[in-house]
Amino acid sequence: MSYISELRAVVGTRPLILPGAAAIVLNSDGHVLLLQRADTGGWGLPGGFMEPGESLEETVRREVMEEVGLELDDLTLMSVFSGADQYFRYPNGDQVFNVTTVYTAKARGWNFRLDPEEATTVQLFPVDDLPNDLIAPEVPILEHYMRIVKNLL
């Protein structure tokens, strides 16, 4: 049983504040890797919640490997996201306020190996042409990234 499953056994679907990490994985053209999440159907960044004893860097590397089978090169800290716009209610009723540390990174190769329990598909998107059905907590993260890219041009 995972750490979050153990917590859910005690608190049910009540909101939890959970730390996690996500990656904006970029290819050489600057396209962003997104996965269509198996649990929600919406598009999101690869990433997930910390397990006890993990660093945030270990969390993001583990999650990207588990979800899409990619190993990451160097991580660059982009920002930490928290607050009301990081609230999410899963289809099963579980509620969470995410505290998400986001890194940018390049992958070591592009041979995807999807975990069907995590993702139904993975795709690279131009940063100015992202899918409309992003899961809500990802929107402010990707908007922040787009502002950074725009300021660099």
N, C-alpha and C positions, 0 to 999 in steps of 0.2 A: 504494500500500500504506500502510495506516495505521500509526501508531506502535506500537500493540499488536500488529498483524499482524507487523511487523518483529521485535518482541521474541519473539513466539511462534515465529517461524521459527528462532530461536536456542535457546530454552529448552523448546520443546514445551509440554506441558500442566502443567509444574511450577508451583507457586504463585508468583504475582507479587503484590507490594504495589503497589496502584495508587490514586492520588488521583483523586477525582471529586467531583461535586456533584449534588445532587438538590433538587427543589422540592416543598414542600407548597403546592400551588396551591389557593386557597380561593375559593368563590363567596360571594355576599352572605349566604347562609344558613349559612356556615361548613362547607359540605360540601367534602370533599377529593377532588381529581381523582386517579384511579388509571388506569393503563393495563394491559391484559392483554398481557404481553410476548410477542412472536412467537417469541423464542428459547427461552423456558422454559415458556410457557403460564400461568405464575403472574401474579398482580397485583403491580404495583409503582408507585412514584413515578416521574414523569418525571425523567430525569437520566442521567448517564453519566460516562465517564472524560475527564480533561483531555487535550488535545493539547499538544505542546511549544509554549511561548510564551504559552499562554492563562492568564488569571486564572481563579480559581474562579467568579467572577461571570459572566465570559464563557462559561465552560463550561456553567453551568446555563441561561443564556439560549439558547445554541446548541442544547443538547440538547432543551429544551422545544420550541423552534421546529421542530427536525428531527423529533421524535417525534409531536407532536400539532398543530403549526402555530400555536401560541399565542405572542404576545408578552407578556412580563411587565412589570408596573409595578415599583415599588420593591421591592427585595429586603431582607428582614430576616433576619439571621443567627440561626438557632436553636441549632445545636450542630455539633460534629464527632464522628463516630462511627468507631471503629476497634476492633481487637482480635479475639478469637476468634469473637465472634458476628457479625462482618462477613465471615467466610469464606463462599465460595460456589463450588460446582463446577457448571459449565455442562453441559448435556446432551452436548456434544461432548468433555467431559473436561477442558477448561481450568479451572484453579483460580486463585482470586484472594482476597486479603485486601484488602477495600475500606477506604479511608480516605475517608469521605464527609462533605463539608461540606453541611449541609442549611439551606436558606433557606425562609422562608414568603413567599408573594407572592400577589397578585391578578393575574388575566389582563386584558389589554386586549381584551375581547370573548370570545365563546365559540364562534367558528366553527372547529370542529375540522377539521384536515386531517392525517389519519393517514398515516404512512409504513408501508406494510404489511410492510416488513422489520424494523420496530421494534415495532409494536403491532398487535394484531388488533382491539381495541376500546378505547374510553375511556369512563369513567363517573364521575359524581360520587357520593360516598358520604357519608352522615352519619358523623361521626367515631366514634360508638358502634355502628355497624352496618357494619363493614368486611368484605370477603370473607374466607372461611376460608383460601383458597389464596394468601396473600401469599407472595412469595419471602422466604426466611429472613432476609436482611440488613435487610429493610424492617420486620420486626416490632419490634425494639428502637427504631427511629426513630419509628414511629407510636405505640408505647407511651409514649415520652418526650413526644411531642406531646400525647397524650391526658391525661397527668399535668399538663401546663402548662394545657390548657384547663380541666380539672377544678379546678385551683387558682384560676383566674380567676373561677369561678362562685361 
